[in-house]
Structure formats: structure tokens, C-alpha cells
Amino acid sequence: MLASDVIIIGAGPAGTATALHLLKADPALAGNILLLDKAVHPREKICAGGLIPHTLDCLKELDIPLTVPHVRVDRAFIRVPPGREVLCQDGGMCSIVRRDAFDFSLVQTARARGAEIREGEKVLELVREVSGVRVVTNKDTYHTRVVVGADGSGSRVRRQLVGDASSAVGKAIMCDVPVKETTWEGFLARRYDFNFLPVAQGLKGYLWEFPCLIRGIPHVNVGIYSLGNTRLTNADLHYLLACEVASLSPVPSPQPLTPSPKFRAFPIYGYAPGRPLATPHVVLVGDAAGAEPLMGEGISFALEYGKFAAQAILPALRAKQFDFLQYTEGLSRSRLGKKLARLHLFARLFYGSTSRLWFALAARSRRLQSTGLKWYNGVEGWHQRSGWEIVRAVLQPDMERIRG
Ligand SMILES: Cc1cc2nc3c(=O)[nH]c(=O)nc-3n(C[C@H](O)[C@H](O)[C@H](O)COP(=O)(O)OP(=O)(O)OC[C@H]3O[C@@H](n4cnc5c(N)ncnc54)[C@H](O)[C@@H]3O)c2cc1C
């Protein structure tokens, strides 16, 4: 049986970030951190690849420049119920990558900095033992003192060692269409689009159009995100997406086109406050722990989870104390946990029975849009401010007007 101090299962953004933060804090760990991934990078990942500005800050903290091809957007066109349209041009917006190239670059960096990465190695079973965890793969058996579950939304680590909440599983479906086959102007306008109109039909999510480059060719990535607890069926989601794609066609049609482009779906496991994220010898990060439920954005969170986990693992290794009793509570008190909890609340408001009210408020106030976007995107330090500071910033000019 092979042994390693830390075994990270999954070499996506959460797993590689955990390894990189561990190695940054303690370079002596090189050779003692093992990442296992069932895929071989560069691997396909079903994802729109939007990196909010805060993601780039997380990368900078790890001295990783964004070198892979990407498309920058600096405006967002948003449709909200019952039929309002909003154009936002501040808040920092987004850089859009393809995940095969992006994740591969993270894997190469982690390897270059001392992490051992075994690819094409699928974890089949995890067995808790007195002094750690036995990890059984299709190739070998390992013993480790710390398992990091970075194995994505369907996490085996979560299911076998921590506990699962199947109600938290939503999904996203997407396809890529060459821009030249559409009338979509977003690519040239450096814009991405969000369509929340189907919330009125029961969707707990939205449709999107993101510009992207596939082998250098401009494409539009079209997709639909849906929380798990919706009354819409899988067929409904496919229908809504097909209609969205058809609306971009040179001959716009309210009905799906035939043949429609290839749709690819993937589950998204949403974060919910209070759910356990660790047990002795085991911590969860990234989608395995939970993506933010409002928009399903998970890459910046994956990088942040990685940092948080590293900060919990380092003292555990030094003290040889692996209960991780404070991990879940500590995360919920951290800036990362607070942001996730707020987005969990916003998802309930915007996709719940009073959604119309919240969309009307958001569509009406430019200041709310601008402040909300800056907070979400993590620009100008807005994500570090307290809820009161944000509310004050949104309301203050009105209060001053009333007082004056
Ligand atoms: C359609 C869609 C669009 C999205 N768009 C965006 C977006 O624009 N911006 C954004 O920020 N987020 C987006 N997300 C969410 C984002 O993709 C995830 O939050 C992000 O990938 C989470 O990273 P991770 O490292 O936790 O998990 P993953 O990226 O899923 O990585 C998990 C890794 O674990 C490996 N693995 C899984 N099981 C095993 C096993 N048993 N043994 C070994 N290895 C295993 C996998 O091969 C994989 O490499 C989108 C998601 C979907 C589905």
C-alpha cells in the first residue's frame, strides 16, 4: 500500500488550488501531496468558463497569470421578469476561458511546483481507518492522513465519507454555436447576456449567452442553469434552451430548430449553510462542498475553498490532529462562507414566490445593480465589506437627498 500525507481527489480548480496553497505555505510538502484524477488533462469540462475578476485575484495570489486564450467582456445585457431589459457596464465583468486549457494550465503549474499528479486514476472506494483513510483506485491502494474531496459536484468523497444532500443537486445544460451561424452581436460588443424571463415559468435559474473562442474561432456558448428543486422537467429545460438557441438564428424562431446543436449537461451541487463539509481526516472543497446557488458560479469559489482547506490542513499536519472539527463552522464564518450564505439567501429570494418583487427592485436601481455586481465580482474590495456597508452604499444618496 502506498502512503501520502495528503491525497487530493480531483485535479480541477479546487484540487489544484488546495495543492498550490499547501505548497506555497510549506514548500517542504513537495513530494508529499498526491492528486488523483480519473481524467487525463487537458480534459473536457462542461462549463461556460466565465472567470469573474475575483478569480483573477485568486490566481494572482498564487502567482498564476492568465495565459490561456480568453475573451474579455465588459458589459452585461440582462432580461428580467416581467420583461425589463438592463445593460450593465461596470462591475469589472468577466474573462471567458475554455476549461480544458484553463484546468490543464493549473495542473501543469501544480506539478511544476512539487505536487505529484496521477491522471487516468479513478477513485473507486474510500475506507475510514483509525489513522486515516484507505483510498482504492482502479490502479492502486493508498493510505493517507488527509483526504481532500475535490472531486466535483457528484463527489464520491462526500457521498462515502461526509454525507450527501441530493436535494441540492441542480444542473446546467449548454452548447456551443459558431457566431457566424447566428445573428448574436455579443461577441463583437464584448458582452454577455443573461435571461431570467423563464423564472416566471418556474425556472429557478436563467439562460445565458457567453462569447468564447474554440480553436481560435468565435463561438457563442448558450446554456441554462437550474436549481434542483424546480417543477420543470429535464425536457422543459431542454426545450427552453432549444428556444433560446433558435432565437439567435438568422431566421429567428420561437420554436426549437432542427437539427439543434449538441447539448451537454452536468450537475451542480449547491452550497447550503450548516451542511457538514468535513469529518475526521476528510475535508471537502469546490463543487464537492457546494457551488454558489444563485448563478452556479464555482471557479472563484473553488480557488477560495482550496486556500481555506490548505489553511486548515497545515496546522492539522503539524499537530497530527485530524478531526477537522472547526472546518465547517470556520468556513461559514469566513468571508468565503458569508458570501456563499448570502448567495444562498438571494437564490431563495430571486427564485422563490416573491421573485417578481426582487427582480423589479434590481431592475429599477442603477446603484443596486452597480454595487451588487461589484460585490459579486469582487472588485474594488466590495466583497470584503459587511452587509451593512453595502446597504448603506446603496441607500446613502437617497438618505442624503431626504435629509437635504
Ligand atoms: C454548464 C456549466 C456552466 C458553468 N459555467 C461556469 C462559469 O461560467 N463560471 C464559473 O465560475 N463556474 C461555472 N460552472 C461551475 C464550475 O464548472 C464548477 O464550479 C467548477 O468546475 C468547480 O471546480 P472543482 O475543482 O470543484 O470541480 P471540477 O472542475 O468538476 O473538477 C473535479 C475533478 O475531479 C475529478 N474526479 C471526479 N470524480 C473522481 C474520482 N472518482 N476519481 C478521481 N477523480 C475524480 C474529475 O475528473 C475532475 O477533474 C459551470 C458549471 C456547468 C455545469
The ligand as an SDF file (V2000), in Angstrom:
LIG
                    3D

 53 58  0  0  0  0  0  0  0  0999 V2000
  -22.7280   24.0540  -17.8280 C   0  0  0  0  0  0  0  0  0  0  0  0
  -21.9580   24.6890  -16.7010 C   0  0  0  0  0  0  0  0  0  0  0  0
  -21.5280   26.0030  -16.8270 C   0  0  0  0  0  0  0  0  0  0  0  0
  -20.7650   26.5970  -15.8040 C   0  0  0  0  0  0  0  0  0  0  0  0
  -20.2950   27.8630  -16.0000 N   0  0  0  0  0  0  0  0  0  0  0  0
  -19.4910   28.4260  -15.0650 C   0  0  0  0  0  0  0  0  0  0  0  0
  -18.9160   29.7040  -15.2900 C   0  0  0  0  0  0  0  0  0  0  0  0
  -19.1040   30.3320  -16.3230 O   0  0  0  0  0  0  0  0  0  0  0  0
  -18.1330   30.2210  -14.3210 N   0  0  0  0  0  0  0  0  0  0  0  0
  -17.8790   29.5550  -13.1410 C   0  0  0  0  0  0  0  0  0  0  0  0
  -17.1560   30.0820  -12.2840 O   0  0  0  0  0  0  0  0  0  0  0  0
  -18.4050   28.3320  -12.9200 N   0  0  0  0  0  0  0  0  0  0  0  0
  -19.1990   27.7490  -13.8480 C   0  0  0  0  0  0  0  0  0  0  0  0
  -19.6890   26.4960  -13.6330 N   0  0  0  0  0  0  0  0  0  0  0  0
  -19.3210   25.7860  -12.3900 C   0  0  0  0  0  0  0  0  0  0  0  0
  -17.8850   25.2610  -12.4910 C   0  0  0  0  0  0  0  0  0  0  0  0
  -17.7550   24.4390  -13.6310 O   0  0  0  0  0  0  0  0  0  0  0  0
  -17.5370   24.4590  -11.2370 C   0  0  0  0  0  0  0  0  0  0  0  0
  -17.9430   25.1960  -10.1030 O   0  0  0  0  0  0  0  0  0  0  0  0
  -16.0280   24.1840  -11.1230 C   0  0  0  0  0  0  0  0  0  0  0  0
  -15.6090   23.3430  -12.1590 O   0  0  0  0  0  0  0  0  0  0  0  0
  -15.7250   23.5320   -9.7740 C   0  0  0  0  0  0  0  0  0  0  0  0
  -14.3830   23.1090   -9.7300 O   0  0  0  0  0  0  0  0  0  0  0  0
  -13.9650   21.8140   -8.9020 P   0  0  0  0  0  0  0  0  0  0  0  0
  -12.4870   21.7310   -8.9840 O   0  0  0  0  0  0  0  0  0  0  0  0
  -14.6350   21.8150   -7.5820 O   0  0  0  0  0  0  0  0  0  0  0  0
  -14.6400   20.5840   -9.6790 O   0  0  0  0  0  0  0  0  0  0  0  0
  -14.3990   20.0570  -11.1580 P   0  0  0  0  0  0  0  0  0  0  0  0
  -13.9330   21.1460  -12.0310 O   0  0  0  0  0  0  0  0  0  0  0  0
  -15.6450   19.3340  -11.5210 O   0  0  0  0  0  0  0  0  0  0  0  0
  -13.1980   19.0200  -11.0140 O   0  0  0  0  0  0  0  0  0  0  0  0
  -13.3930   17.7900  -10.3830 C   0  0  0  0  0  0  0  0  0  0  0  0
  -12.3060   16.8360  -10.8600 C   0  0  0  0  0  0  0  0  0  0  0  0
  -12.4590   15.6260  -10.1350 O   0  0  0  0  0  0  0  0  0  0  0  0
  -12.2440   14.5280  -10.9960 C   0  0  0  0  0  0  0  0  0  0  0  0
  -12.9540   13.3710  -10.4180 N   0  0  0  0  0  0  0  0  0  0  0  0
  -14.2740   13.2400  -10.2090 C   0  0  0  0  0  0  0  0  0  0  0  0
  -14.5450   12.0490   -9.6480 N   0  0  0  0  0  0  0  0  0  0  0  0
  -13.3650   11.4030   -9.4980 C   0  0  0  0  0  0  0  0  0  0  0  0
  -12.9790   10.1430   -8.9850 C   0  0  0  0  0  0  0  0  0  0  0  0
  -13.8680    9.2650   -8.5070 N   0  0  0  0  0  0  0  0  0  0  0  0
  -11.6670    9.8060   -9.0020 N   0  0  0  0  0  0  0  0  0  0  0  0
  -10.7330   10.6770   -9.4800 C   0  0  0  0  0  0  0  0  0  0  0  0
  -11.0430   11.8830   -9.9850 N   0  0  0  0  0  0  0  0  0  0  0  0
  -12.3390   12.2560   -9.9790 C   0  0  0  0  0  0  0  0  0  0  0  0
  -12.7990   14.9960  -12.3410 C   0  0  0  0  0  0  0  0  0  0  0  0
  -12.2270   14.2990  -13.4190 O   0  0  0  0  0  0  0  0  0  0  0  0
  -12.4230   16.4740  -12.3380 C   0  0  0  0  0  0  0  0  0  0  0  0
  -11.2100   16.7330  -12.9950 O   0  0  0  0  0  0  0  0  0  0  0  0
  -20.4710   25.8750  -14.6180 C   0  0  0  0  0  0  0  0  0  0  0  0
  -20.9260   24.5670  -14.4750 C   0  0  0  0  0  0  0  0  0  0  0  0
  -21.6700   23.9680  -15.5020 C   0  0  0  0  0  0  0  0  0  0  0  0
  -22.1500   22.5550  -15.3200 C   0  0  0  0  0  0  0  0  0  0  0  0
  1  2  1  0
  2  3  1  0
  2 52  2  0
  3  4  2  0
  4  5  1  0
  4 50  1  0
  5  6  2  0
  6  7  1  0
  6 13  1  0
  7  8  2  0
  7  9  1  0
  9 10  1  0
 10 11  2  0
 10 12  1  0
 12 13  2  0
 13 14  1  0
 14 15  1  0
 14 50  1  0
 15 16  1  0
 16 17  1  0
 16 18  1  0
 18 19  1  0
 18 20  1  0
 20 21  1  0
 20 22  1  0
 22 23  1  0
 23 24  1  0
 24 25  2  0
 24 26  1  0
 24 27  1  0
 27 28  1  0
 28 29  2  0
 28 30  1  0
 28 31  1  0
 31 32  1  0
 32 33  1  0
 33 34  1  0
 33 48  1  0
 34 35  1  0
 35 36  1  0
 35 46  1  0
 36 37  1  0
 36 45  1  0
 37 38  2  0
 38 39  1  0
 39 40  1  0
 39 45  2  0
 40 41  1  0
 40 42  2  0
 42 43  1  0
 43 44  2  0
 44 45  1  0
 46 47  1  0
 46 48  1  0
 48 49  1  0
 50 51  2  0
 51 52  1  0
 52 53  1  0
M  END
$$$$
